[in-house]
């Protein structure tokens, strides 16, 4: 008999706010923000829909690389005791696809880099990786970019339901060893089975924690602002 998982935070409201081509076009308020990024075929839109419990919230395309803007969503999270927290989720363009022209791909680098470096409300970056594929070169570049911008990163392994329990454990361990982090720091998730989303210590709990996190300290802040 399956063991019931203890419930944690849940997304009770979610709505699309706007799309932007650069960080200057994002909302100017100080609502805590979490960005989501990953390869174009990693299942980012499907996971966002599952987290928010709205199948049509984030567009799911059969053609990788169709998300070419920063898409912003407002989320309301609720704890078992009815406490609520609000944050914004930024769905960043996927990378690593071949179907989009080179000029469009090259435009994404400054878009994402500028967003990570210059977006004051940003609390964390969720880097999505396919559990079956592990960390790729483009994922490493994204991690380096986030590190240079002093953005905390949470590694989220998607499509975990595609592997058996033993295989999941080994794949998770490989990703953790590859990055030099604890195995527990790699979140196992599945959009279809909701693995790793709602239970205590799951991805939605992580989002609730990010909503209460203090603003990050950037190099430009320490230097008294960019020149």
C-alpha positions, 0 to 999 in steps of 0.5 A: 500500500502506498504511503501518503505524503505529508502535504506542504505549501500549495499554489492556490492562485496563479495568473499570467501578468505580462511578457517582456523582451528585457529586464527593464520591461518587467514589473517595477514593484518589489514582489519577490521573484523566482526565475525558471530556466532550462533546455528547451526540451526539459519540460519547463512549461509542463512543470510550471503548469503542474506547480500552479495546477493550471494546465493552460497557464504556461504554453506547452509546445511540441516544438522546442524553443518556442518560448522567446520572451520572459513570461511573468506569472503571479503566484499565491501560495498557501500553507496548511495553516492557511498562511499565504505568501505571494511571489512572481515566477519568471519563465525564461527562454529555453536554450539549446534548441536547433529549430530557432535561427541563430540570430534569435538564439544569440539575442537570448544570451544578453536577455537572460544575462541582463535579467539575472544581473540586473533584476532587483526582486530576483531571489533565486533561479530554478535550473531545470535538468532532465534527470535522464540526461544530467548536466550539459555544457549549456547548463554549466554556462547558465550556472556560471552566469547565475554565480557571477550575478550572485543568484542562488540556484536550485537544481530541479530534475524533471521527468523523474517518473520516467525512471524507476526508484533505483535509477532515480537515486543513481541519476540524482547522485550523478548530478549532485556529484557532477556539481559538487553539491549534496544529493538532497539539493537536487529536487526530483520532480515530475509534472505528470505524477506530481512527484516532488511538488506538494509534499513537505520539502518539495518544490512548492515549499522551496518557492514559499521559502524564496518568497520570504528570502531577503534581497540578494547582495549584488556586486554593484550594490556593494560597490555603490551601484554600477558605473 
